[in-house]
């Protein structure tokens, strides 16, 4: 996401509106902090299409399999990794 200051946005508003019309979102900052986001009310053209449509058009390669959920955590046997790191530092 592109970031612009309030003053830059004011001076080049037309340019940034054109960017959002193409589907780009723009973060607006004031004194280094994000105070808003300028975005098109319509999603970007590719965001509307399903994965199947994109695969048919050749935009992406997809094996047709369902995505498997990756487990968030894994339990490993043995000492925690931090123990090995500390031992290596000694």
Phi and psi restraints in degrees (value plus and minus 20) as a CYANA .aco file:
   2 UNK   PHI     -93.6   -53.6
   2 UNK   PSI     127.7   167.7
   3 UNK   PHI    -140.7  -100.7
   3 UNK   PSI     113.4   153.4
   4 UNK   PHI    -155.1  -115.1
   4 UNK   PSI     133.9   173.9
   5 UNK   PHI    -102.4   -62.4
   5 UNK   PSI     143.4   183.4
   6 UNK   PHI     -80.1   -40.1
   6 UNK   PSI     -63.6   -23.6
   7 UNK   PHI     -85.6   -45.6
   7 UNK   PSI     -59.2   -19.2
   8 UNK   PHI     -86.6   -46.6
   8 UNK   PSI     -59.5   -19.5
   9 UNK   PHI     -81.6   -41.6
   9 UNK   PSI     -62.5   -22.5
  10 UNK   PHI     -81.6   -41.6
  10 UNK   PSI     -62.4   -22.4
  11 UNK   PHI     -95.9   -55.9
  11 UNK   PSI     -45.0    -5.0
  12 UNK   PHI    -146.1  -106.1
  12 UNK   PSI      18.7    58.7
  13 UNK   PHI     -76.8   -36.8
  13 UNK   PSI     -64.5   -24.5
  14 UNK   PHI     -77.8   -37.8
  14 UNK   PSI     -63.1   -23.1
  15 UNK   PHI     -81.4   -41.4
  15 UNK   PSI     -66.5   -26.5
  16 UNK   PHI     -90.9   -50.9
  16 UNK   PSI     -49.6    -9.6
  17 UNK   PHI     -86.6   -46.6
  17 UNK   PSI     -58.0   -18.0
  18 UNK   PHI     -82.6   -42.6
  18 UNK   PSI     -60.0   -20.0
  19 UNK   PHI     -82.3   -42.3
  19 UNK   PSI     -63.5   -23.5
  20 UNK   PHI     -89.1   -49.1
  20 UNK   PSI     -51.4   -11.4
  21 UNK   PHI     -84.3   -44.3
  21 UNK   PSI     -47.3    -7.3
  22 UNK   PHI    -104.9   -64.9
  22 UNK   PSI     -18.6    21.4
  23 UNK   PHI      81.9   121.9
  23 UNK   PSI     -18.2    21.8
  24 UNK   PHI    -103.8   -63.8
  24 UNK   PSI     118.7   158.7
  25 UNK   PHI    -119.9   -79.9
  25 UNK   PSI     123.1   163.1
  26 UNK   PHI    -147.3  -107.3
  26 UNK   PSI     104.7   144.7
  27 UNK   PHI    -104.9   -64.9
  27 UNK   PSI     113.6   153.6
  28 UNK   PHI    -125.9   -85.9
  28 UNK   PSI     108.0   148.0
  29 UNK   PHI    -135.8   -95.8
  29 UNK   PSI     130.4   170.4
  30 UNK   PHI    -153.8  -113.8
  30 UNK   PSI     100.7   140.7
  31 UNK   PHI      34.0    74.0
  31 UNK   PSI      19.5    59.5
  32 UNK   PHI      64.7   104.7
  32 UNK   PSI     -23.2    16.8
  33 UNK   PHI    -133.3   -93.3
  33 UNK   PSI     119.7   159.7
  34 UNK   PHI     -90.6   -50.6
  34 UNK   PSI     105.0   145.0
  35 UNK   PHI    -133.7   -93.7
  35 UNK   PSI     -28.3    11.7
  36 UNK   PHI    -195.4  -155.4
  36 UNK   PSI     151.5   191.5
  37 UNK   PHI    -153.7  -113.7
  37 UNK   PSI     110.4   150.4
  38 UNK   PHI    -120.4   -80.4
  38 UNK   PSI      99.8   139.8
  39 UNK   PHI    -166.7  -126.7
  39 UNK   PSI     135.6   175.6
  40 UNK   PHI     -90.5   -50.5
  40 UNK   PSI     124.1   164.1
  41 UNK   PHI     -88.6   -48.6
  41 UNK   PSI     -40.6    -0.6
  42 UNK   PHI    -119.2   -79.2
  42 UNK   PSI     118.9   158.9
  43 UNK   PHI     -84.0   -44.0
  43 UNK   PSI     139.3   179.3
  44 UNK   PHI     -77.4   -37.4
  44 UNK   PSI     130.3   170.3
  45 UNK   PHI     -72.2   -32.2
  45 UNK   PSI     -62.9   -22.9
  46 UNK   PHI     -91.3   -51.3
  46 UNK   PSI     -46.0    -6.0
  47 UNK   PHI     -87.8   -47.8
  47 UNK   PSI     -44.8    -4.8
  48 UNK   PHI     -95.4   -55.4
  48 UNK   PSI     -47.7    -7.7
  49 UNK   PHI    -100.3   -60.3
  49 UNK   PSI     126.5   166.5
  50 UNK   PHI     -99.8   -59.8
  50 UNK   PSI     143.2   183.2
  51 UNK   PHI     -79.5   -39.5
  51 UNK   PSI     -56.3   -16.3
  52 UNK   PHI     -83.6   -43.6
  52 UNK   PSI     -62.6   -22.6
  53 UNK   PHI     -83.6   -43.6
  53 UNK   PSI     -61.7   -21.7
  54 UNK   PHI     -85.1   -45.1
  54 UNK   PSI     -56.9   -16.9
  55 UNK   PHI     -86.9   -46.9
  55 UNK   PSI     -60.1   -20.1
  56 UNK   PHI     -83.4   -43.4
  56 UNK   PSI     -55.0   -15.0
  57 UNK   PHI    -100.5   -60.5
  57 UNK   PSI     -28.0    12.0
  58 UNK   PHI      63.3   103.3
  58 UNK   PSI      -8.9    31.1
  59 UNK   PHI     -92.4   -52.4
  59 UNK   PSI     -53.6   -13.6
  60 UNK   PHI    -158.7  -118.7
  60 UNK   PSI     138.2   178.2
  61 UNK   PHI    -123.6   -83.6
  61 UNK   PSI     110.2   150.2
  62 UNK   PHI    -160.3  -120.3
  62 UNK   PSI     111.6   151.6
  63 UNK   PHI     -96.2   -56.2
  63 UNK   PSI     -30.5     9.5
  64 UNK   PHI      67.8   107.8
  64 UNK   PSI     -20.7    19.3
  65 UNK   PHI    -103.7   -63.7
  65 UNK   PSI     136.0   176.0
  66 UNK   PHI     -95.4   -55.4
  66 UNK   PSI     127.2   167.2
  67 UNK   PHI     -91.3   -51.3
  67 UNK   PSI     113.8   153.8
  68 UNK   PHI    -112.4   -72.4
  68 UNK   PSI     118.9   158.9
  69 UNK   PHI     -94.0   -54.0
  69 UNK   PSI     111.3   151.3
  70 UNK   PHI    -104.1   -64.1
  70 UNK   PSI     110.4   150.4
  71 UNK   PHI     -82.1   -42.1
  71 UNK   PSI     120.4   160.4
  72 UNK   PHI     -92.3   -52.3
  72 UNK   PSI     -55.8   -15.8
  73 UNK   PHI    -153.1  -113.1
  73 UNK   PSI     135.6   175.6
  74 UNK   PHI    -149.9  -109.9
  74 UNK   PSI     118.7   158.7
  75 UNK   PHI    -117.5   -77.5
  75 UNK   PSI     105.2   145.2
  76 UNK   PHI    -131.0   -91.0
  76 UNK   PSI     128.9   168.9
  77 UNK   PHI    -104.8   -64.8
  77 UNK   PSI     133.5   173.5
  78 UNK   PHI      79.9   119.9
  78 UNK   PSI    -188.6  -148.6
  79 UNK   PHI     -93.1   -53.1
  79 UNK   PSI     133.8   173.8
  80 UNK   PHI     -83.4   -43.4
  80 UNK   PSI     132.0   172.0
  81 UNK   PHI     -77.0   -37.0
  81 UNK   PSI     -55.4   -15.4
  82 UNK   PHI     -80.4   -40.4
  82 UNK   PSI     -53.1   -13.1
  83 UNK   PHI     -84.6   -44.6
  83 UNK   PSI     -63.6   -23.6
  84 UNK   PHI     -84.4   -44.4
  84 UNK   PSI     -58.6   -18.6
  85 UNK   PHI     -83.3   -43.3
  85 UNK   PSI     -66.8   -26.8
  86 UNK   PHI     -83.4   -43.4
  86 UNK   PSI     -59.2   -19.2
  87 UNK   PHI     -84.5   -44.5
  87 UNK   PSI     -57.4   -17.4
  88 UNK   PHI     -88.5   -48.5
  88 UNK   PSI     -45.7    -5.7
  89 UNK   PHI    -100.2   -60.2
  89 UNK   PSI     -37.6     2.4
